[in-house]
Amino acid sequence: MLPTVSIFWFRRDLRLSDNAGLYHALKAGIPVLPIFIFDTEILNKLHEKKDKRVTFIHKALARLHQHLVAIGSTLLVMHGKPTECYEQLLERYDVKAVYTNHDYEPYALGRDREIGVMLEEKGIEIHTYKDQVIFERSEVVKDNGEPYTVYTPYSKKWKAKLNDFYLKPYPTHKYMGNFYQCEQLAMPTLSDIGFVPTDPGSLPSDLDETIAIHYDKTRDYPAVNGTTRLGVHLRFGTVSVRQLAAQAMSLNPVLLNELVWREFYMAILWHYPHVVNGAFKKEYDNIIWRNNEHEFAAWCAGQTGFPIIDAGMRQLNETGYMHNRVRMIVASFLTKDLLIDWRWGEAYFAEKLLDYDLSANNGGWQWAAGSGCDAAPYFRVFNPLLQTQKFDPELKYIRQWVPEYDQLTYVRPIVAHDVARDRCLKVYKEGLGKGV
């Protein structure tokens, strides 16, 4: 006779506390078997087998497993196509229901529809919940029901709607005894799933209140430890967005704005899925990019001869992180100075960023290129020298990542910024039909 269980499927919510779907699964009373699937549909697209994100996920799962074993349960970690993994689960367990939290990206939506149909055919209910955002889908829209495409009015409506109800944590701790009680199952190693362990670096797992209080004054200076570095934890749900929003509300409204930006871009992706492959403002797809592969390679390697650009790219390549102000500068340089398609830069960041999130990455790149909603106007071209003077005046960040900066061996600039700016304006005007 098969053991009777309900399943909780961890995805972008790798924590036991304040987890919406897990709370509802545990409260339902049927023993809960928690699972995680290393999805080969995703993993097979990762070219680098020393992917810091996979190591981060594996470590987070190991911590979850340890906590579950301590209360007599286990975490079942599977590896394969989700449909095939569910077929195996249904052979091994009498599954009464599946619980999970919403995911909003195009691949995830298709995957979840496929799993939902499969379970429905077996008479198994699937329950999904909002967990990774405060407001989702059409919860923050104009009075006429249309989605916002400009951040400021969206943020005003978002903040006006916010109250304690939306920040209330889910008390999963009350129901920890409802996990399926069984012998410990072995977790696959990274090598079992085809990856090589790599150090994702030392990342804070809690909000530093001192950083939060001074966030509005320090966040733009890459040489200063002035940002929370919690992006990766939000991405994989190792922290609760409700907890973080409550802290930000009490400590610094500018920090709260960053959470609103995150949800704004998620809403854009939800309402305008064409942004995944094309410009939000479709006329920007008419721009004729130069797409010089040698210049793109120099940008990727941090060998452009523009110190602030090279520092940012080297930081990204080595650590999987880049300071947000520098992300804007390097994105502007690629799209405007080099006239390389923003999708090339977006794809490179998607491969390298530890905190990569499709909606935020896409929104940021389209903002820099001018093609996105609420974007900088096309004629705004960041000057790398002026940006350096403003945000790294003592060159501490540059010297940390470009040690040869003061030496004759440092590479010469691959373009002249003033010439590149004029070229950019001409090409953009032509592509947008604005005349020259």
C-alpha angles and dihedrals in degrees: 000000000000119000112255114235145149116224129230110199113207115209121139093358107073099170139085098217125078093000113151101204094040090051092054092045093052094043092054089072102229111119108269121226108196116212140180125195122209092213112219090198086068102030095052089062093058108098096190113070090194090067111164092207093059090050090048091051092047091052091048090051091049089055091049090048092051092052092047094048089052089062095045098264135096144216116243107214113191133185124209144051109336094233091053091046090053091049088057092047092053090052092052103038140036094238114200098177143350122224127192142143127260121270118192106194119110096246092047092050091053092045092050092049090053093049091045092055091047093051093043090056087056093048093249119140121225119204122193130186142191110258116135096060139039092225126020142186108342099352091107110041138130120283089260091055096254119132120254117248096182120071102218099060089039091054092048092053091043092053093042090055095047117104139146092279092067093047097047110121122234107245098225090156090075092065105038089120089069096072114114107269112224145124118293114273118216117249117227114248122236090256089054088064094042101262136117119230113250132174112257088194133242108310126179112241096196134051112266102225094205091055090045094051092052096034096113091055100041107032097091098054113085095195090059126077089235107131130075097238087210095124094103091049091052090047094056098029098242085137127042116248088211092058092045093048091050090051093046091051091057098039111035132353091205089062090050088054089062090058089049091052089052091054093042091059090045089054091050090052090048096049099033107033091167087081089078091075105011144037118284087223097051095205087071089069085073093068112114105225121206092216095188104188095205092054091046090052090051090050092049092049096045092245103123097114090241103111099207090049093047093046091054095047093047091049089052095047094048102038108019088239135096127183110255096236089052090049088062093048096049091045092052090048093052096046100035109025096036097027091223118156111267089228089068091056092042091054092049092051089046089057097045111030116099089202094044112158119175098222097045094042092048092045093049095049094046089048090054093046092048091237098104135086113280088006130164109268114268092248093060104100117173114233105220092209094051091045089053093049090050102042106022102027095155091046091232094137093045094049091048093057102025103044092169091058093113094042133091089238092071111112119256118246112278092216138019105246097217092050091045091050092053090047091050094052091049094050094044092049091051094046093048093045093241096131126237 
